[in-house]
Amino acid sequence: MNLLEAIEGEEYIIKGIVTDDEELESFLFSLGCYSGEPITVVSRVRGGCVVSIKDGRYNIDTDLAKAISI
């Protein structure tokens, strides 16, 4: 299951990042998005969603959301 299928307001644990793009993977890692970390979809917006990771909120597009396996 990826982040696009997540229910708003429910906390999930990241299982992994599914991408061949190393730059994308390192960007997500810099946000604190890596295996074992809790993540919550706060809301859905056009073209993506707002997520809460650690103490921050980030607006991510659909390509990033598809790469995050929960």
PyMOL Python script that loads the backbone (N, CA, C, O; Angstrom):
from pymol import cmd

cmd.read_pdbstr("""\
ATOM      1  N   MET A   1       0.855  -1.180   0.000  1.00  0.00           N
ATOM      2  CA  MET A   1       0.000   0.000   0.000  1.00  0.00           C
ATOM      3  C   MET A   1       0.898   1.238   0.000  1.00  0.00           C
ATOM      4  O   MET A   1       1.904   1.284   0.707  1.00  0.00           O
ATOM      5  N   ASN A   2       0.525   2.236  -0.797  1.00  0.00           N
ATOM      6  CA  ASN A   2       1.315   3.458  -0.787  1.00  0.00           C
ATOM      7  C   ASN A   2       0.547   4.588  -0.103  1.00  0.00           C
ATOM      8  O   ASN A   2      -0.603   4.416   0.300  1.00  0.00           O
ATOM      9  N   LEU A   3       1.188   5.724   0.018  1.00  0.00           N
ATOM     10  CA  LEU A   3       0.621   6.831   0.780  1.00  0.00           C
ATOM     11  C   LEU A   3      -0.651   7.405   0.160  1.00  0.00           C
ATOM     12  O   LEU A   3      -1.465   7.986   0.878  1.00  0.00           O
ATOM     13  N   LEU A   4      -0.846   7.262  -1.139  1.00  0.00           N
ATOM     14  CA  LEU A   4      -2.062   7.766  -1.778  1.00  0.00           C
ATOM     15  C   LEU A   4      -3.298   7.008  -1.308  1.00  0.00           C
ATOM     16  O   LEU A   4      -4.408   7.534  -1.378  1.00  0.00           O
ATOM     17  N   GLU A   5      -3.118   5.784  -0.834  1.00  0.00           N
ATOM     18  CA  GLU A   5      -4.240   4.957  -0.376  1.00  0.00           C
ATOM     19  C   GLU A   5      -4.526   5.127   1.112  1.00  0.00           C
ATOM     20  O   GLU A   5      -5.446   4.506   1.644  1.00  0.00           O
ATOM     21  N   ALA A   6      -3.741   5.966   1.782  1.00  0.00           N
ATOM     22  CA  ALA A   6      -3.885   6.156   3.227  1.00  0.00           C
ATOM     23  C   ALA A   6      -5.145   6.945   3.561  1.00  0.00           C
ATOM     24  O   ALA A   6      -5.615   7.760   2.767  1.00  0.00           O
ATOM     25  N   ILE A   7      -5.679   6.690   4.742  1.00  0.00           N
ATOM     26  CA  ILE A   7      -6.846   7.400   5.252  1.00  0.00           C
ATOM     27  C   ILE A   7      -6.356   8.639   6.005  1.00  0.00           C
ATOM     28  O   ILE A   7      -5.422   8.565   6.803  1.00  0.00           O
ATOM     29  N   GLU A   8      -6.998   9.771   5.739  1.00  0.00           N
ATOM     30  CA  GLU A   8      -6.617  11.022   6.407  1.00  0.00           C
ATOM     31  C   GLU A   8      -6.742  10.892   7.918  1.00  0.00           C
ATOM     32  O   GLU A   8      -7.722  10.350   8.429  1.00  0.00           O
ATOM     33  N   GLY A   9      -5.726  11.400   8.630  1.00  0.00           N
ATOM     34  CA  GLY A   9      -5.759  11.426  10.079  1.00  0.00           C
ATOM     35  C   GLY A   9      -5.282  10.157  10.758  1.00  0.00           C
ATOM     36  O   GLY A   9      -5.117  10.140  11.978  1.00  0.00           O
ATOM     37  N   GLU A  10      -5.060   9.106  10.009  1.00  0.00           N
ATOM     38  CA  GLU A  10      -4.609   7.844  10.589  1.00  0.00           C
ATOM     39  C   GLU A  10      -3.091   7.733  10.465  1.00  0.00           C
ATOM     40  O   GLU A  10      -2.519   8.037   9.418  1.00  0.00           O
ATOM     41  N   GLU A  11      -2.443   7.290  11.552  1.00  0.00           N
ATOM     42  CA  GLU A  11      -0.984   7.163  11.547  1.00  0.00           C
ATOM     43  C   GLU A  11      -0.558   5.817  10.967  1.00  0.00           C
ATOM     44  O   GLU A  11      -1.131   4.778  11.294  1.00  0.00           O
ATOM     45  N   TYR A  12       0.443   5.850  10.114  1.00  0.00           N
ATOM     46  CA  TYR A  12       0.998   4.653   9.488  1.00  0.00           C
ATOM     47  C   TYR A  12       2.499   4.602   9.742  1.00  0.00           C
ATOM     48  O   TYR A  12       3.116   5.619  10.061  1.00  0.00           O
ATOM     49  N   ILE A  13       3.076   3.433   9.601  1.00  0.00           N
ATOM     50  CA  ILE A  13       4.519   3.256   9.702  1.00  0.00           C
ATOM     51  C   ILE A  13       5.070   3.054   8.291  1.00  0.00           C
ATOM     52  O   ILE A  13       4.556   2.237   7.527  1.00  0.00           O
ATOM     53  N   ILE A  14       6.104   3.795   7.959  1.00  0.00           N
ATOM     54  CA  ILE A  14       6.710   3.681   6.629  1.00  0.00           C
ATOM     55  C   ILE A  14       7.450   2.360   6.525  1.00  0.00           C
ATOM     56  O   ILE A  14       8.303   2.048   7.356  1.00  0.00           O
ATOM     57  N   LYS A  15       7.118   1.584   5.496  1.00  0.00           N
ATOM     58  CA  LYS A  15       7.785   0.296   5.271  1.00  0.00           C
ATOM     59  C   LYS A  15       9.003   0.461   4.375  1.00  0.00           C
ATOM     60  O   LYS A  15       9.956  -0.311   4.471  1.00  0.00           O
ATOM     61  N   GLY A  16       8.976   1.462   3.505  1.00  0.00           N
ATOM     62  CA  GLY A  16      10.117   1.679   2.625  1.00  0.00           C
ATOM     63  C   GLY A  16       9.813   2.711   1.560  1.00  0.00           C
ATOM     64  O   GLY A  16       8.681   3.174   1.418  1.00  0.00           O
ATOM     65  N   ILE A  17      10.853   3.062   0.809  1.00  0.00           N
ATOM     66  CA  ILE A  17      10.736   3.981  -0.306  1.00  0.00           C
ATOM     67  C   ILE A  17      10.951   3.170  -1.582  1.00  0.00           C
ATOM     68  O   ILE A  17      11.998   2.547  -1.758  1.00  0.00           O
ATOM     69  N   VAL A  18       9.958   3.181  -2.469  1.00  0.00           N
ATOM     70  CA  VAL A  18      10.005   2.371  -3.683  1.00  0.00           C
ATOM     71  C   VAL A  18      10.293   3.285  -4.879  1.00  0.00           C
ATOM     72  O   VAL A  18       9.376   3.816  -5.506  1.00  0.00           O
ATOM     73  N   THR A  19      11.586   3.457  -5.183  1.00  0.00           N
ATOM     74  CA  THR A  19      11.985   4.279  -6.316  1.00  0.00           C
ATOM     75  C   THR A  19      13.401   3.921  -6.758  1.00  0.00           C
ATOM     76  O   THR A  19      14.216   3.457  -5.960  1.00  0.00           O
ATOM     77  N   ASP A  20      13.675   4.142  -8.023  1.00  0.00           N
ATOM     78  CA  ASP A  20      15.030   3.948  -8.542  1.00  0.00           C
ATOM     79  C   ASP A  20      15.803   5.260  -8.555  1.00  0.00           C
ATOM     80  O   ASP A  20      17.000   5.277  -8.841  1.00  0.00           O
ATOM     81  N   ASP A  21      15.120   6.357  -8.247  1.00  0.00           N
ATOM     82  CA  ASP A  21      15.715   7.688  -8.265  1.00  0.00           C
ATOM     83  C   ASP A  21      16.413   7.965  -6.926  1.00  0.00           C
ATOM     84  O   ASP A  21      15.746   8.181  -5.915  1.00  0.00           O
ATOM     85  N   GLU A  22      17.734   7.960  -6.918  1.00  0.00           N
ATOM     86  CA  GLU A  22      18.496   8.169  -5.681  1.00  0.00           C
ATOM     87  C   GLU A  22      18.298   9.570  -5.119  1.00  0.00           C
ATOM     88  O   GLU A  22      18.302   9.765  -3.904  1.00  0.00           O
ATOM     89  N   GLU A  23      18.126  10.542  -6.008  1.00  0.00           N
ATOM     90  CA  GLU A  23      17.913  11.923  -5.567  1.00  0.00           C
ATOM     91  C   GLU A  23      16.592  12.054  -4.814  1.00  0.00           C
ATOM     92  O   GLU A  23      16.518  12.729  -3.787  1.00  0.00           O
ATOM     93  N   LEU A  24      15.559  11.408  -5.328  1.00  0.00           N
ATOM     94  CA  LEU A  24      14.255  11.407  -4.670  1.00  0.00           C
ATOM     95  C   LEU A  24      14.344  10.725  -3.309  1.00  0.00           C
ATOM     96  O   LEU A  24      13.801  11.218  -2.320  1.00  0.00           O
ATOM     97  N   GLU A  25      15.026   9.602  -3.267  1.00  0.00           N
ATOM     98  CA  GLU A  25      15.183   8.864  -2.015  1.00  0.00           C
ATOM     99  C   GLU A  25      15.937   9.686  -0.970  1.00  0.00           C
ATOM    100  O   GLU A  25      15.550   9.698   0.199  1.00  0.00           O
ATOM    101  N   SER A  26      17.004  10.370  -1.373  1.00  0.00           N
ATOM    102  CA  SER A  26      17.768  11.179  -0.421  1.00  0.00           C
ATOM    103  C   SER A  26      16.966  12.400   0.031  1.00  0.00           C
ATOM    104  O   SER A  26      17.100  12.841   1.173  1.00  0.00           O
ATOM    105  N   PHE A  27      16.126  12.953  -0.867  1.00  0.00           N
ATOM    106  CA  PHE A  27      15.269  14.073  -0.485  1.00  0.00           C
ATOM    107  C   PHE A  27      14.279  13.638   0.594  1.00  0.00           C
ATOM    108  O   PHE A  27      14.112  14.323   1.604  1.00  0.00           O
ATOM    109  N   LEU A  28      13.625  12.500   0.377  1.00  0.00           N
ATOM    110  CA  LEU A  28      12.667  11.993   1.370  1.00  0.00           C
ATOM    111  C   LEU A  28      13.365  11.682   2.695  1.00  0.00           C
ATOM    112  O   LEU A  28      12.809  11.930   3.765  1.00  0.00           O
ATOM    113  N   PHE A  29      14.577  11.141   2.622  1.00  0.00           N
ATOM    114  CA  PHE A  29      15.338  10.845   3.834  1.00  0.00           C
ATOM    115  C   PHE A  29      15.638  12.130   4.597  1.00  0.00           C
ATOM    116  O   PHE A  29      15.601  12.142   5.827  1.00  0.00           O
ATOM    117  N   SER A  30      15.933  13.211   3.879  1.00  0.00           N
ATOM    118  CA  SER A  30      16.231  14.489   4.532  1.00  0.00           C
ATOM    119  C   SER A  30      15.006  15.060   5.258  1.00  0.00           C
ATOM    120  O   SER A  30      15.144  15.847   6.194  1.00  0.00           O
ATOM    121  N   LEU A  31      13.809  14.656   4.818  1.00  0.00           N
ATOM    122  CA  LEU A  31      12.577  15.085   5.491  1.00  0.00           C
ATOM    123  C   LEU A  31      12.277  14.225   6.722  1.00  0.00           C
ATOM    124  O   LEU A  31      11.391  14.548   7.513  1.00  0.00           O
ATOM    125  N   GLY A  32      13.023  13.130   6.875  1.00  0.00           N
ATOM    126  CA  GLY A  32      12.763  12.204   7.973  1.00  0.00           C
ATOM    127  C   GLY A  32      11.857  11.064   7.554  1.00  0.00           C
ATOM    128  O   GLY A  32      11.277  10.379   8.397  1.00  0.00           O
ATOM    129  N   CYS A  33      11.735  10.863   6.257  1.00  0.00           N
ATOM    130  CA  CYS A  33      10.853   9.841   5.699  1.00  0.00           C
ATOM    131  C   CYS A  33      11.673   8.603   5.344  1.00  0.00           C
ATOM    132  O   CYS A  33      12.250   8.521   4.260  1.00  0.00           O
ATOM    133  N   TYR A  34      11.720   7.636   6.272  1.00  0.00           N
ATOM    134  CA  TYR A  34      12.453   6.386   6.056  1.00  0.00           C
ATOM    135  C   TYR A  34      11.796   5.266   6.835  1.00  0.00           C
ATOM    136  O   TYR A  34      10.923   5.517   7.666  1.00  0.00           O
ATOM    137  N   SER A  35      12.201   4.035   6.578  1.00  0.00           N
ATOM    138  CA  SER A  35      11.585   2.846   7.177  1.00  0.00           C
ATOM    139  C   SER A  35      11.492   2.944   8.694  1.00  0.00           C
ATOM    140  O   SER A  35      12.437   3.344   9.375  1.00  0.00           O
ATOM    141  N   GLY A  36      10.321   2.566   9.200  1.00  0.00           N
ATOM    142  CA  GLY A  36      10.104   2.536  10.643  1.00  0.00           C
ATOM    143  C   GLY A  36       9.586   3.838  11.223  1.00  0.00           C
ATOM    144  O   GLY A  36       9.220   3.883  12.398  1.00  0.00           O
ATOM    145  N   GLU A  37       9.546   4.886  10.437  1.00  0.00           N
ATOM    146  CA  GLU A  37       9.118   6.200  10.909  1.00  0.00           C
ATOM    147  C   GLU A  37       7.606   6.353  10.752  1.00  0.00           C
ATOM    148  O   GLU A  37       7.062   5.982   9.712  1.00  0.00           O
ATOM    149  N   PRO A  38       6.908   6.896  11.767  1.00  0.00           N
ATOM    150  CA  PRO A  38       5.463   7.122  11.631  1.00  0.00           C
ATOM    151  C   PRO A  38       5.177   8.299  10.692  1.00  0.00           C
ATOM    152  O   PRO A  38       5.925   9.277  10.665  1.00  0.00           O
ATOM    153  N   ILE A  39       4.091   8.195   9.929  1.00  0.00           N
ATOM    154  CA  ILE A  39       3.670   9.250   9.003  1.00  0.00           C
ATOM    155  C   ILE A  39       2.149   9.325   9.015  1.00  0.00           C
ATOM    156  O   ILE A  39       1.470   8.303   9.114  1.00  0.00           O
ATOM    157  N   THR A  40       1.620  10.538   8.915  1.00  0.00           N
ATOM    158  CA  THR A  40       0.176  10.751   8.919  1.00  0.00           C
ATOM    159  C   THR A  40      -0.207  11.656   7.757  1.00  0.00           C
ATOM    160  O   THR A  40       0.427  12.689   7.544  1.00  0.00           O
ATOM    161  N   VAL A  41      -1.236  11.279   7.003  1.00  0.00           N
ATOM    162  CA  VAL A  41      -1.779  12.159   5.966  1.00  0.00           C
ATOM    163  C   VAL A  41      -2.733  13.122   6.663  1.00  0.00           C
ATOM    164  O   VAL A  41      -3.779  12.717   7.173  1.00  0.00           O
ATOM    165  N   VAL A  42      -2.360  14.404   6.680  1.00  0.00           N
ATOM    166  CA  VAL A  42      -3.166  15.417   7.354  1.00  0.00           C
ATOM    167  C   VAL A  42      -4.353  15.816   6.490  1.00  0.00           C
ATOM    168  O   VAL A  42      -5.477  15.927   6.979  1.00  0.00           O
ATOM    169  N   SER A  43      -4.099  16.032   5.203  1.00  0.00           N
ATOM    170  CA  SER A  43      -5.179  16.389   4.287  1.00  0.00           C
ATOM    171  C   SER A  43      -4.766  16.100   2.856  1.00  0.00           C
ATOM    172  O   SER A  43      -3.591  15.890   2.556  1.00  0.00           O
ATOM    173  N   ARG A  44      -5.751  16.095   1.991  1.00  0.00           N
ATOM    174  CA  ARG A  44      -5.494  15.896   0.560  1.00  0.00           C
ATOM    175  C   ARG A  44      -5.680  17.244  -0.135  1.00  0.00           C
ATOM    176  O   ARG A  44      -6.626  17.981   0.140  1.00  0.00           O
ATOM    177  N   VAL A  45      -4.763  17.539  -1.031  1.00  0.00           N
ATOM    178  CA  VAL A  45      -4.847  18.759  -1.821  1.00  0.00           C
ATOM    179  C   VAL A  45      -4.720  18.384  -3.285  1.00  0.00           C
ATOM    180  O   VAL A  45      -4.303  17.273  -3.613  1.00  0.00           O
ATOM    181  N   ARG A  46      -5.074  19.298  -4.158  1.00  0.00           N
ATOM    182  CA  ARG A  46      -4.973  19.017  -5.591  1.00  0.00           C
ATOM    183  C   ARG A  46      -3.523  18.709  -5.952  1.00  0.00           C
ATOM    184  O   ARG A  46      -2.622  19.506  -5.692  1.00  0.00           O
ATOM    185  N   GLY A  47      -3.319  17.556  -6.546  1.00  0.00           N
ATOM    186  CA  GLY A  47      -1.979  17.181  -6.977  1.00  0.00           C
ATOM    187  C   GLY A  47      -1.120  16.529  -5.911  1.00  0.00           C
ATOM    188  O   GLY A  47       0.072  16.320  -6.135  1.00  0.00           O
ATOM    189  N   GLY A  48      -1.690  16.198  -4.751  1.00  0.00           N
ATOM    190  CA  GLY A  48      -0.888  15.548  -3.717  1.00  0.00           C
ATOM    191  C   GLY A  48      -1.572  15.521  -2.371  1.00  0.00           C
ATOM    192  O   GLY A  48      -2.798  15.446  -2.281  1.00  0.00           O
ATOM    193  N   CYS A  49      -0.765  15.585  -1.318  1.00  0.00           N
ATOM    194  CA  CYS A  49      -1.317  15.567   0.029  1.00  0.00           C
ATOM    195  C   CYS A  49      -0.353  16.244   1.008  1.00  0.00           C
ATOM    196  O   CYS A  49       0.831  16.419   0.720  1.00  0.00           O
ATOM    197  N   VAL A  50      -0.889  16.616   2.159  1.00  0.00           N
ATOM    198  CA  VAL A  50      -0.099  17.194   3.230  1.00  0.00           C
ATOM    199  C   VAL A  50       0.134  16.093   4.244  1.00  0.00           C
ATOM    200  O   VAL A  50      -0.815  15.467   4.716  1.00  0.00           O
ATOM    201  N   VAL A  51       1.413  15.850   4.587  1.00  0.00           N
ATOM    202  CA  VAL A  51       1.746  14.791   5.531  1.00  0.00           C
ATOM    203  C   VAL A  51       2.473  15.355   6.738  1.00  0.00           C
ATOM    204  O   VAL A  51       3.113  16.404   6.666  1.00  0.00           O
ATOM    205  N   SER A  52       2.363  14.651   7.833  1.00  0.00           N
ATOM    206  CA  SER A  52       3.071  14.999   9.058  1.00  0.00           C
ATOM    207  C   SER A  52       4.118  13.922   9.312  1.00  0.00           C
ATOM    208  O   SER A  52       3.795  12.747   9.483  1.00  0.00           O
ATOM    209  N   ILE A  53       5.384  14.350   9.331  1.00  0.00           N
ATOM    210  CA  ILE A  53       6.509  13.460   9.625  1.00  0.00           C
ATOM    211  C   ILE A  53       7.309  14.113  10.735  1.00  0.00           C
ATOM    212  O   ILE A  53       7.742  15.259  10.610  1.00  0.00           O
ATOM    213  N   LYS A  54       7.504  13.375  11.829  1.00  0.00           N
ATOM    214  CA  LYS A  54       8.187  13.923  13.006  1.00  0.00           C
ATOM    215  C   LYS A  54       7.468  15.192  13.430  1.00  0.00           C
ATOM    216  O   LYS A  54       6.267  15.150  13.695  1.00  0.00           O
ATOM    217  N   ASP A  55       8.172  16.329  13.502  1.00  0.00           N
ATOM    218  CA  ASP A  55       7.551  17.574  13.958  1.00  0.00           C
ATOM    219  C   ASP A  55       7.194  18.510  12.810  1.00  0.00           C
ATOM    220  O   ASP A  55       6.849  19.668  13.046  1.00  0.00           O
ATOM    221  N   GLY A  56       7.271  18.025  11.567  1.00  0.00           N
ATOM    222  CA  GLY A  56       7.017  18.896  10.425  1.00  0.00           C
ATOM    223  C   GLY A  56       5.845  18.450   9.585  1.00  0.00           C
ATOM    224  O   GLY A  56       5.434  17.291   9.623  1.00  0.00           O
ATOM    225  N   ARG A  57       5.312  19.395   8.822  1.00  0.00           N
ATOM    226  CA  ARG A  57       4.247  19.112   7.857  1.00  0.00           C
ATOM    227  C   ARG A  57       4.772  19.479   6.484  1.00  0.00           C
ATOM    228  O   ARG A  57       5.376  20.535   6.294  1.00  0.00           O
ATOM    229  N   TYR A  58       4.531  18.584   5.523  1.00  0.00           N
ATOM    230  CA  TYR A  58       5.051  18.780   4.183  1.00  0.00           C
ATOM    231  C   TYR A  58       3.967  18.524   3.156  1.00  0.00           C
ATOM    232  O   TYR A  58       3.144  17.622   3.311  1.00  0.00           O
ATOM    233  N   ASN A  59       3.977  19.331   2.106  1.00  0.00           N
ATOM    234  CA  ASN A  59       3.071  19.129   0.976  1.00  0.00           C
ATOM    235  C   ASN A  59       3.843  18.314  -0.057  1.00  0.00           C
ATOM    236  O   ASN A  59       4.837  18.792  -0.604  1.00  0.00           O
ATOM    237  N   ILE A  60       3.398  17.097  -0.329  1.00  0.00           N
ATOM    238  CA  ILE A  60       4.100  16.248  -1.294  1.00  0.00           C
ATOM    239  C   ILE A  60       3.184  15.949  -2.479  1.00  0.00           C
ATOM    240  O   ILE A  60       1.967  15.837  -2.328  1.00  0.00           O
ATOM    241  N   ASP A  61       3.786  15.824  -3.653  1.00  0.00           N
ATOM    242  CA  ASP A  61       2.984  15.550  -4.847  1.00  0.00           C
ATOM    243  C   ASP A  61       2.693  14.055  -4.973  1.00  0.00           C
ATOM    244  O   ASP A  61       3.179  13.250  -4.179  1.00  0.00           O
ATOM    245  N   THR A  62       1.904  13.699  -5.969  1.00  0.00           N
ATOM    246  CA  THR A  62       1.476  12.307  -6.123  1.00  0.00           C
ATOM    247  C   THR A  62       2.638  11.361  -6.420  1.00  0.00           C
ATOM    248  O   THR A  62       2.613  10.208  -5.988  1.00  0.00           O
ATOM    249  N   ASP A  63       3.654  11.825  -7.148  1.00  0.00           N
ATOM    250  CA  ASP A  63       4.806  10.972  -7.438  1.00  0.00           C
ATOM    251  C   ASP A  63       5.555  10.589  -6.164  1.00  0.00           C
ATOM    252  O   ASP A  63       5.965   9.439  -6.001  1.00  0.00           O
ATOM    253  N   LEU A  64       5.731  11.552  -5.266  1.00  0.00           N
ATOM    254  CA  LEU A  64       6.383  11.260  -3.986  1.00  0.00           C
ATOM    255  C   LEU A  64       5.499  10.335  -3.147  1.00  0.00           C
ATOM    256  O   LEU A  64       5.997   9.401  -2.519  1.00  0.00           O
ATOM    257  N   ALA A  65       4.202  10.591  -3.137  1.00  0.00           N
ATOM    258  CA  ALA A  65       3.279   9.777  -2.338  1.00  0.00           C
ATOM    259  C   ALA A  65       3.258   8.330  -2.829  1.00  0.00           C
ATOM    260  O   ALA A  65       3.152   7.404  -2.025  1.00  0.00           O
ATOM    261  N   LYS A  66       3.358   8.132  -4.140  1.00  0.00           N
ATOM    262  CA  LYS A  66       3.384   6.775  -4.691  1.00  0.00           C
ATOM    263  C   LYS A  66       4.651   6.028  -4.297  1.00  0.00           C
ATOM    264  O   LYS A  66       4.639   4.801  -4.199  1.00  0.00           O
ATOM    265  N   ALA A  67       5.736   6.749  -4.073  1.00  0.00           N
ATOM    266  CA  ALA A  67       7.017   6.120  -3.745  1.00  0.00           C
ATOM    267  C   ALA A  67       7.104   5.691  -2.279  1.00  0.00           C
ATOM    268  O   ALA A  67       7.967   4.888  -1.923  1.00  0.00           O
ATOM    269  N   ILE A  68       6.221   6.216  -1.427  1.00  0.00           N
ATOM    270  CA  ILE A  68       6.278   5.899   0.001  1.00  0.00           C
ATOM    271  C   ILE A  68       5.354   4.716   0.294  1.00  0.00           C
ATOM    272  O   ILE A  68       4.133   4.823   0.185  1.00  0.00           O
ATOM    273  N   SER A  69       5.955   3.598   0.664  1.00  0.00           N
ATOM    274  CA  SER A  69       5.216   2.383   0.976  1.00  0.00           C
ATOM    275  C   SER A  69       4.914   2.333   2.466  1.00  0.00           C
ATOM    276  O   SER A  69       5.811   2.487   3.295  1.00  0.00           O
ATOM    277  N   ILE A  70       3.632   2.114   2.807  1.00  0.00           N
ATOM    278  CA  ILE A  70       3.239   2.056   4.219  1.00  0.00           C
ATOM    279  C   ILE A  70       2.587   0.715   4.536  1.00  0.00           C
ATOM    280  O   ILE A  70       2.189   0.476   5.676  1.00  0.00           O
TER     281      ILE A  70
END
""", "prot")
cmd.dss("prot")
cmd.show_as("cartoon", "prot")
cmd.util.cbc("prot")
cmd.orient("prot")
